[in-house]
């Protein structure tokens, strides 16, 4: 009788013999990158990570969901100013806005200024195509975007471009940068038209030029060719996004409707979609996963002939804020609602700011729990020793702003304040609460206004030391939320190596 050799039994590895709860306890000690790699080992490990939300919990621990600073760009300043608490939260190091301490010296590999152009979940996009995490002091230089036609295409075309950073560490450790083209004017009298440039590879994108026959083409085009940088590949690529729904009109139709400069157009990244405000106050919703985009009509505004809408976002959704100098006593806030299958703006707040403005005019307190780091002032070489002492003294102040309790303005004795209504300017929206930030140019104040309670808080002095002025203006402001993830794809510099 023929005997067969017994086949050796396939015994599972020791790791696979672990009970699921024990395996989860072991994996939860890994950093986010290790957890992401563990999900690829086998089905059991993926289930251990996903069923218990280990990756999201690890990321959330490094995303404290706090507003740490307002990043303020003043016209004529080389560096973005950080308006923040002078003391760090317990257990966290102080985040400095002096980016020169962990970036190569200006004039070398980077440009002469460290101006922040966009922010997303803790990462900053600087002029000169550099992505920075100021919490971990790591940076990643990006290659220059590919030219449109030749090296001088952007300068010759006078087309306006804006770059937006997309980053969600709870989904992926990689980030993307979108370069969105804008319709602009070629001169003070004649509008610029967009020309159709057929390429050898079949690309039928639209580029700026001078062919007036193209003014009848629909805008935005479909497909809409956008340059996108991905940290996963380390390269730029030209991606085509197909429009869902109708166009806004022709290129010629858009020109009279342009109200806003391209540098002032904000964007919101929410639930894996990028919302970009257009110069006509329409919102472009870009879905990167499907290479599609949609144009969303602005809210219907009454009582204002030229509304100055500002796109904003928080964890609750996407907002439009209207506070116009022509009617400074009125604040309106809409939230975008897509529950019924169509994107519609729903008016959520319509506030009369008269009591608030009167309260502001009665209060002459300038200093508050937040301070301006005055990077432009300290960056100068003159009197450097005295300035460093001033900075150390400011950092030693153990002050923290509590958005629920600190520095609420109350009725008091009238002062000689000459504050007026038209110097109130909207500058930002809290990323986790329905709180609107204002500035007062005449008094150099930063203020926080709680939409649900109509309470007002004084944040502090927004006047830079770099200029001895009694009136100033803010170009743009961004809300900074820290991210303590050490991983930054493409990072080549850190504080230790610079």
WOGIVEN-V192130 format. One line per field, one symbol per residue. ss: DSSP state (@ for helix, = for strand, . for the rest). phi: phi as a letter, one per 30 degrees, with the letter a starting at -180 (. if undefined). A space follows every 50 residues. Layout:
BEGIN
ss->???
phi->???
END
This chain:
BEGIN
ss->...................@@@@@@@@....@@@@@@@....@@@@@@@@ @..@@@@@@@@@......=====.....=.=====.............@@ @............=.=====..====...====....====......... ..@@@@@..========.......========..=.....=.====.... .....====..@@@@@.==....=======....==========....== @@@@@......@@@..====..=====.....=====....=====.... ........======..======..@@@..========......======= ==.@@@@@@@@@.......===..@@@@@....@@@@@@@@@@@@..... .......=............@@@======.....======....====== .....======..............=====............==....
phi->.dccdddddddddeddddedddeddddddddedddddddcdadddddddd dciddddddddccdhbccaccccceicdbdcccaddcddeibddccdddd dbbeeejcdcddbccdcabahjcccceiibcbcddchbbbdcddedddba dcdddddhdcbbcbcbabddcadcbbbcccdbdbcdadccddcccccdcd didcdcbdabcddddcddbddbdcdbdbcbddcibdbcccccdcjdddld edddedcdcbdddccdbbcbhibccbdcdcidcccccddchbbbccdddd ccibdbdcdbdbbbddlcbbcbbcddbddbbbbccdbcdcjbdbccdcbb cddeddddddddccdcdadcbddhddddddddhdddddddddddddddcb ccdcbdhddbdaddcdecebddcdbdbabddbbdbccbbcddchccbccd ddcidbbddkdcddddbcbcbbbcdbbbcccdbcdddbeidbbbddcd
END
